[in-house]
Structures are given as structure tokens and as C-alpha cells.
Amino acid sequence: MTDLRITRENARFQQWEALLTNRAKRHRNRELLVQGVRPITRAVEEGWTVRALLRAEGAASAWSDRLWSSTGAERVVLSPALHARLSGKDGAELVAVVEMPEDGVERLADSSRPHGPVVVLDRPTSPGNIGTLARSADAFGASALVVTGHAADPYDPQAVRASTGSLFALTVLRVPGPGPVVEYAHAHGYRIVGTDEEGTPLADVALGGRVLVVVGNETTGLSSGWRAACDDVASIPMVGTASSLNAAVAGSIVLHEALRQRG
């Protein structure tokens, strides 16, 4: 395969650079930029489609050379200055253009971890929180991450970096509101458990079997739609002066409890 070389800013480069900041273009083109060794490695290992690999002229390592020759993706060599504009603050050696999957709830049935909980983030405003919860969801055996409502983008580079590649181990969906997810949960025997300051102590909530864990917005908590759909609402006991937990932290604690209950 012949490498494409780009030494001056052109339309292709501008399209890739827009993926860093322009959510609409990411979703219109159904592709995202992935920076760095671990995230790219996880994307490839988990079977996500890599459309292109980008690296700087003269850059090479055993890892990047192996991917360069084995993925079948388009290979693009950039001038160092152009590559620096795509590689992030850490100057990632390799940048991948990865295809974004579809969003339909039917994809929940295709998870590689069908027995793990599904975690829902309701209207998150922080891409970092999405990535952090994706990392915990991967660690604690969740099957999917669903982002609902008007929310930050799970494919924002901040979310991908915060997940350290765990985003690619999960089935990831964006859904406008609770409706389709609730219908799927009811049709497939899932219990829906929300999180809130007021609720049943977490250790007393059944989290085994098919369970869908809903974590509310960082400021306003669960939406009325999700609250109405919950079979139970779990609260995390706290003894300090903090009035609440970060959404990703709260979700991580619930997922760990779910793992403990599953043994």
C-alpha cells in the first residue's frame, strides 16, 4: 500500500482537524480521532474500524510500524507541524481516524459482555465524566454505556482520553431520551436502578442479573422521565461534609457493588 503524504494544509487535513472540536462534523461523517498507544490499541483489539492512520514524517516505533502494516487502513504521512495539530497535548506518535458505530438500542443485544450491567448517563455535561465512567464500566464488567438527552459527546477527544481506551471495550450509544432504552429494558427483563441522594442504601439494592444503572446529571440529578422509569433508586452512604459525589464516581461505586453482588 502506498502512503499518502500531506505537507500543507488541505481539505482532507481540515476535515480531520475539525473532528477534534466539531461535534456535528464528527457525527455527520461518523468518525472520530483517537490519539495515543493505548486508545488506538484498544480500538483495534475490540474490532472498531480504523479508516486511516496518521503519523509524522520520520516518526516510527515497533508499535506504530506493526499497526501501520497490519490494519489495512489508509496510511497518511503528515509534516511534523501538521501532525502536531492532531496529536494532542501529549504529542501522540500515531493518530487514528476511527469509524463511529450506529446508535440504535438494538445494538445492546450485540455486546460482547451480555451479562454485565448497562450504565446510562443522563444528560452529562462533561466529556471527562463520560470517559471516566467508561473506564470504570470496563473495569467492573459493564456491557454498555448509554448517553441520553442533551449531553456531552462520548466521542469527544476528552472523553476518549479520559477512558484510556476503555470506551472501545463497550457498546456505546447516544439516545435522545429515556423512551427507547426503557422499552428495550422492559422487553428484555432488565431492572432499572437509578442513583440519588435519597433512596435505598446501595448495599440493600439488588444489582444481580440484568440491571440497567442510571446516573443523573452532575447538577440536577435524574430527569423526571428516568426517575419514573426506575424500579429502585439507590443512595450511596456518606459520612463527610460533601453533599454529593461526582457523577462518574457515583456510577463507579454502583458498578463495583454490582460486580460484588455477581460474585
Secondary structure, DSSP 8 states (H G I E B T S, - for coil): ---EEE-S--HHHHHHHHHHH-HHHHHHHTEEEEESHHHHHHHHHTT--EEEEEEETT---HHHHHHHHHS--EEEEE-HHHHHHHSTTTT-SEEEEEE-----GGGGGG-S-TTS-EEEEES---HHHHHHHHHHHHHTT--EEEEESS---TTSHHHHHHTTTGGGGSEEEEESSHHHHHHHHHHTT-EEEEEEEEEEEGGGS---SSEEEEE-BTTTBS-HHHHHH-SEEEE----SS-S---HHHHHHHHHHHHHHHH-
